[in-house]
């Protein structure tokens, strides 16, 4: 089993979790192919983390399965935007940590 971690990525964890849930348990080759055609920012980032996890374990994409794809909440960057009458409103810029674990696919016995 090998894993790859991407920390402090400027991406909302709730948006990234939608993509992570779809690929969990998939064959790595199928997951990379489906992520390529998704229009989300998270899809491109998660596919790079999967490729890194495959390289860390010296796996071929056809032979590997994604065991878990987890997106944790990172620190939130707090910014302020000037508003009317001298006040200001807070802008929250969330970050997230992406953890992907990949393992060898189990062969089916006939």
Backbone bond lengths (Angstrom), bond angles and torsions (degrees), N, CA, C in turn:
res aa  C-N    CA-C-N  psi(-1)  N-CA   C-N-CA  omega(-1)  CA-C   N-CA-C  phi
1 X - - - 1.448 - - 1.521 108.77 -
2 X 1.313 115.85 136.72 1.459 120.51 176.10 1.518 108.68 -130.34
3 X 1.332 114.58 158.59 1.454 118.80 -179.36 1.516 110.33 -141.53
4 X 1.319 114.48 158.65 1.458 121.99 176.30 1.523 107.64 -135.99
5 X 1.335 115.76 142.47 1.457 121.59 -177.54 1.525 108.52 -126.95
6 X 1.311 116.57 131.26 1.461 122.68 173.33 1.513 106.79 -118.88
7 X 1.329 117.08 118.78 1.454 120.49 -174.59 1.526 110.96 -112.07
8 X 1.316 114.53 154.12 1.467 124.72 173.70 1.525 112.64 58.50
9 X 1.334 117.42 38.61 1.463 120.61 177.19 1.523 108.59 -82.70
10 X 1.329 117.33 136.81 1.460 121.71 -176.80 1.527 109.86 -80.05
11 X 1.319 114.52 79.75 1.458 122.37 -176.14 1.518 107.50 -152.69
12 X 1.302 116.95 138.17 1.458 120.50 179.67 1.531 110.08 -68.19
13 X 1.352 117.72 130.93 1.466 118.75 -179.24 1.517 113.43 -64.26
14 X 1.331 118.20 -31.83 1.467 119.72 -179.86 1.528 111.46 -67.06
15 X 1.326 116.87 -36.27 1.463 119.85 178.27 1.520 111.26 -72.85
16 X 1.323 116.93 -35.79 1.460 120.57 -179.45 1.525 111.60 -72.94
17 X 1.335 117.63 -31.57 1.469 120.71 -179.43 1.522 111.94 -66.10
18 X 1.330 117.67 -29.89 1.468 120.82 177.27 1.532 110.66 -59.98
19 X 1.324 116.26 -40.71 1.460 120.81 179.88 1.527 110.54 -76.31
20 X 1.338 116.64 -39.17 1.466 120.84 -176.96 1.524 111.68 -64.09
21 X 1.321 117.83 -35.86 1.466 120.93 179.72 1.526 111.90 -66.85
22 X 1.331 116.35 -32.09 1.467 120.02 -177.73 1.518 112.97 -69.32
23 X 1.335 117.51 -34.00 1.460 119.71 -172.99 1.520 113.53 -96.53
24 X 1.315 118.18 -5.88 1.462 120.83 -178.01 1.528 110.31 -63.58
25 X 1.329 116.73 129.32 1.457 121.71 179.55 1.510 114.62 84.49
26 X 1.314 117.95 -1.71 1.463 122.29 -178.99 1.525 111.44 -80.62
27 X 1.312 115.28 160.15 1.452 121.36 167.99 1.534 107.05 -66.44
28 X 1.320 118.23 140.10 1.461 121.96 -174.30 1.524 112.23 -63.16
29 X 1.320 117.13 -38.16 1.463 120.68 179.84 1.534 110.43 -65.73
30 X 1.317 116.62 -43.21 1.462 121.56 178.80 1.533 111.17 -66.24
31 X 1.335 116.02 -38.39 1.463 120.37 179.78 1.530 110.90 -66.15
32 X 1.327 117.46 -43.86 1.464 120.78 179.00 1.529 111.30 -64.02
33 X 1.330 116.61 -37.81 1.465 120.48 179.26 1.524 111.46 -67.85
34 X 1.326 117.49 -40.31 1.464 119.91 -179.71 1.524 111.67 -73.73
35 X 1.323 118.18 -33.45 1.469 120.95 178.45 1.527 111.77 -68.80
36 X 1.322 116.35 -27.78 1.458 120.62 -178.56 1.535 111.98 -62.65
37 X 1.328 116.74 -30.96 1.465 120.60 -175.58 1.527 113.41 -102.81
38 X 1.317 117.65 7.54 1.456 120.57 175.55 1.526 109.12 -85.86
39 X 1.340 117.67 137.40 1.461 119.87 -175.61 1.533 114.69 -81.44
40 X 1.323 118.53 -3.48 1.467 121.27 -174.94 1.522 111.75 -76.38
41 X 1.334 115.28 152.07 1.467 121.32 174.85 1.524 109.91 -65.17
42 X 1.336 116.02 -36.61 1.467 121.16 -177.90 1.524 111.55 -64.31
43 X 1.323 118.29 -31.75 1.459 121.41 -177.37 1.523 111.46 -63.31
44 X 1.315 116.76 -43.30 1.462 120.47 179.06 1.511 112.32 -66.39
45 X 1.324 116.27 -38.92 1.462 120.93 -178.84 1.522 110.64 -69.82
46 X 1.334 117.32 -44.66 1.468 121.12 -178.86 1.526 110.86 -66.42
47 X 1.334 117.85 -34.64 1.464 119.24 178.31 1.529 111.49 -65.04
48 X 1.329 117.21 -34.62 1.465 120.29 176.92 1.529 111.24 -68.46
49 X 1.343 116.78 -35.80 1.461 120.23 178.60 1.528 110.07 -69.48
50 X 1.327 117.45 -37.57 1.470 121.34 176.84 1.531 109.76 -63.78
51 X 1.331 116.87 -43.94 1.468 120.62 178.53 1.523 110.61 -61.57
52 X 1.321 117.48 -36.98 1.457 121.65 177.88 1.526 111.58 -67.54
53 X 1.335 116.46 -41.07 1.468 120.34 178.40 1.530 110.98 -64.89
54 X 1.324 117.14 -37.47 1.463 121.23 177.23 1.531 110.50 -65.34
55 X 1.317 116.72 -41.31 1.462 121.01 179.80 1.526 111.17 -68.88
56 X 1.326 117.16 -35.33 1.464 120.67 179.10 1.529 111.90 -63.29
57 X 1.329 116.78 -34.56 1.460 120.64 -178.46 1.516 114.06 -98.70
58 X 1.336 118.04 3.19 1.470 123.17 -176.54 1.521 111.34 55.23
59 X 1.338 116.85 43.16 1.462 121.90 177.93 1.517 110.24 -99.23
60 X 1.310 115.42 150.38 1.461 121.41 168.60 1.525 106.88 -88.01
61 X 1.340 118.81 144.54 1.471 120.05 -178.20 1.529 114.14 -60.12
62 X 1.351 116.92 -29.39 1.469 119.76 -179.06 1.523 111.39 -70.97
63 X 1.325 116.99 -27.62 1.461 121.35 -173.14 1.523 113.60 -97.91
64 X 1.332 118.32 -1.61 1.468 120.87 -173.19 1.523 111.63 -112.47
65 X 1.332 114.50 154.21 1.463 122.64 176.97 1.523 108.71 -125.57
66 X 1.306 116.21 142.57 1.468 120.66 177.52 1.520 107.53 -83.47
67 X 1.326 116.17 111.13 1.465 121.24 -179.74 1.521 110.04 -74.21
68 X 1.329 116.16 -51.75 1.465 118.97 178.88 1.511 110.10 -146.94
69 X 1.308 114.67 145.86 1.464 123.04 174.64 1.519 105.44 -132.13
70 X 1.318 115.45 106.87 1.461 120.84 -173.14 1.520 109.90 -115.18
71 X 1.327 116.41 140.08 1.459 121.87 176.50 1.519 107.80 -121.97
72 X 1.333 115.81 114.52 1.456 121.75 179.48 1.515 109.89 -103.63
73 X 1.321 114.52 157.12 1.456 120.73 179.61 1.522 110.14 -79.57
74 X 1.323 116.41 133.88 1.452 121.99 176.74 1.527 109.55 -104.17
75 X 1.316 117.49 -171.25 1.458 119.88 178.30 1.532 111.55 -67.43
76 X 1.316 115.75 152.90 1.463 121.45 -178.96 1.522 108.74 -104.04
77 X 1.337 116.23 126.66 1.460 121.08 175.97 1.522 107.80 -81.73
78 X 1.314 116.75 125.49 1.459 121.05 -177.21 1.526 109.47 -105.21
79 X 1.318 115.75 124.01 1.466 122.39 179.23 1.523 108.43 -125.33
80 X 1.324 116.34 162.35 1.459 121.03 179.75 1.510 110.33 -124.26
81 X 1.337 114.97 142.93 1.456 122.34 179.04 1.518 108.08 -120.73
82 X 1.327 118.58 128.32 1.460 119.73 179.58 1.529 111.42 -66.09
83 X 1.333 115.46 140.24 1.464 121.99 -179.23 1.524 109.33 -125.02
84 X 1.291 115.43 -172.77 1.460 121.32 -176.40 1.528 111.79 -67.68
85 X 1.325 116.53 151.32 1.466 125.26 175.79 1.524 113.46 60.42
86 X 1.304 117.10 32.92 1.456 120.83 175.15 1.517 115.43 77.02
87 X 1.308 117.80 8.84 1.462 119.49 179.01 1.537 109.24 -92.09
88 X 1.315 115.83 177.74 1.463 121.11 178.95 1.517 108.98 -142.91
89 X 1.319 116.44 150.25 1.461 120.16 175.64 1.529 108.13 -118.37
90 X 1.305 115.00 148.19 1.455 121.63 -175.95 1.521 110.07 -84.74
91 X 1.313 115.64 137.31 1.461 122.16 173.53 1.517 106.89 -112.91
92 X 1.333 116.73 123.57 1.454 122.49 -179.82 1.524 108.66 -98.89
93 X 1.330 116.45 125.21 1.462 121.72 178.38 1.530 107.90 -115.23
94 X 1.338 117.33 97.18 1.467 120.34 -174.31 1.523 112.56 -74.75
95 X 1.323 115.33 152.38 1.461 122.44 172.21 1.524 108.53 -123.74
96 X 1.310 116.81 164.59 1.459 119.75 -178.90 1.525 110.66 -145.88
97 X 1.325 114.72 160.52 1.453 123.46 175.94 1.533 107.35 -114.97
98 X 1.330 117.24 129.64 1.461 122.04 -178.06 1.525 108.85 -112.53
99 X 1.338 116.82 124.94 1.462 122.79 -179.93 1.529 108.66 -121.13
100 X 1.332 116.63 124.14 1.463 121.70 -179.89 1.525 108.60 -122.74
101 X 1.345 116.33 130.47 1.461 122.15 176.13 1.522 109.16 -116.60
102 X 1.324 115.45 130.71 1.455 121.91 -176.23 1.523 108.54 -126.14
103 X 1.336 116.78 142.20 1.458 120.70 178.64 1.522 109.52 -140.33
104 X 1.309 115.14 164.67 1.461 121.92 178.60 1.525 109.50 -63.12
105 X 1.332 116.56 135.89 1.462 121.03 178.29 1.514 109.63 -70.42
106 X 1.328 116.55 140.17 1.465 120.45 178.51 1.521 109.13 -80.56
107 X 1.315 114.99 132.55 1.460 120.08 179.27 1.501 110.57 -79.52
108 X 1.337 116.18 137.50 1.460 121.37 178.53 1.523 109.15 -82.05
109 X 1.331 114.78 132.31 1.458 119.07 178.49 1.520 110.23 -89.62
110 X 1.333 116.36 136.03 1.460 120.71 -178.12 1.498 111.83 -94.18
